Amino acid sequence: CAVDGNTKSTEIKRLPSSRLHRQKVTGCSGCLCFIKIICIFCIVSAIIVSVSVFLTGSPNPLKLFDRSDHQILNEIQEEWETGGNGLNLVIENALDADWVPYLEEYVTKWDKGEPDSLNLKVSQGDVDEDCNPELGRMKVCNGDYGETEWEGINLVLVKDGYIKWSTCKMNDHYLKTGSMAKKKYAMCHEVGHGLGLAHTDEDYSNINRGDCMDYTHNPEGNLSPGKINHEILARSYGTIPPKRVLELNHNLSEDGLKEFTQAAVDLELPGKCSQSVCIEDLGQGIIVIAHKLLVVPS
């Protein structure tokens, strides 16, 4: 009886231990499942945020569903005078050697658009950080212009409704150490303004449209002129016939040059105008328009 009693006692004691063991295993399995779910959720969330940043420049996934960029803002705000058979324009290269490849790339990209409304030629000039304008031309320059709050700026002088000259500046204060994508975007963007184009879209955080006239936090997605840009240019300038010679009238006095230079200095300063588009009326049908690629706070 003692043996049997001990045996029963032993068995009775083991039963709770076995049940406790099973409860512990079940409890641990539940914890592991919960941890796995949390890990999967974190991984999926990270993927969604990464996709949102890549497509919109914003970590907010709701921006992926924001279709406000369907509203096309891009139109010709000011234009060069042409005969309706496309724009024949000389672009003067006043850049240092580091920037020349970017200009050459984007003159080609703008020139080879469809529909074809542009006949662009690059003229090699001296490096000119001041970017003194040339009548009837677009001039492209670079330099360290300081904390101007803009990475790039395009200035045009408009007389009697037509552009007489245009200057584009790349600000090395911000772009010298910037990525290749930021430099390409700035060049494409400012040359587009020099042709007369406005912005395609001015929301930095919605889905990229794929053209360089679209504001973005993620320039890698907007590194070329878009079809919509070329269509708008064609509506304004017409398309280029196979062969043509077009002489344009760009008469403007030396006084006009001095007034433009002073207005340009004023508009480049951050205190004068902090908006992306600034206009100064010089009177007698002459205005200066500045398009600024503003620095976006990180």
VENWOGI-V707871 format. One record per backbone hydrogen bond with DSSP energy under -1.0 kcal/mol. CO is the residue of the C=O (numbers start at 1). NH is the residue of the N-H. Records with the same first field share a line. If there is no record, write none. Layout:
CO->NH / NH
This chain:
1->5
2->6
3->7
4->8
5->9
6->10
7->11
8->12
9->13
10->14
11->15
14->18
15->19
16->20
17->21
18->22
19->23
20->24
21->25
22->26
23->27
24->28
25->29
26->30
27->31
28->32
29->33
30->34
31->35
32->36
33->37
34->38
35->39
36->40
37->41
38->42
39->43
40->44
41->45
42->46
43->47
44->48
45->49
46->50
47->51
48->52
49->53
50->54
51->55
52->56
53->57
55->208
60->63
61->64
62->65
63->66
67->70
68->71
75->198
79->163
87->119
89->121
90->138
91->123
92->140
93->125
94->128
96->99 / 100
99->103
100->104
101->105
102->106
103->107
104->108
105->109
106->110
107->111
108->112
116->240
117->87
119->89
121->91
123->93
134->137
137->166
138->92
139->168
140->94
141->170
143->145 / 172
146->148
149->295
151->171
152->293
153->169
154->291
155->167
156->289
157->164
158->287
159->162
162->159
164->136
165->157
166->139
167->155
168->141
169->153
170->143
171->174 / 175
172->176
179->183
180->184
181->185
182->186
183->187
184->188
185->189
186->190
187->191
188->192
189->193
190->194
191->195
192->197
193->196
196->77
200->73
201->215
204->217
211->214
213->200
218->221
219->222
224->212
226->230
227->231
228->232
229->233
230->234
231->235
232->236
233->237
234->238
237->86
253->257
254->258
255->259
256->260
257->261
258->262
259->263
260->264
261->265
262->266
263->267
264->268
269->273
276->292
278->290
280->288
283->286
285->160
286->282
287->158
288->280
289->156
290->278
291->154
292->294
293->151
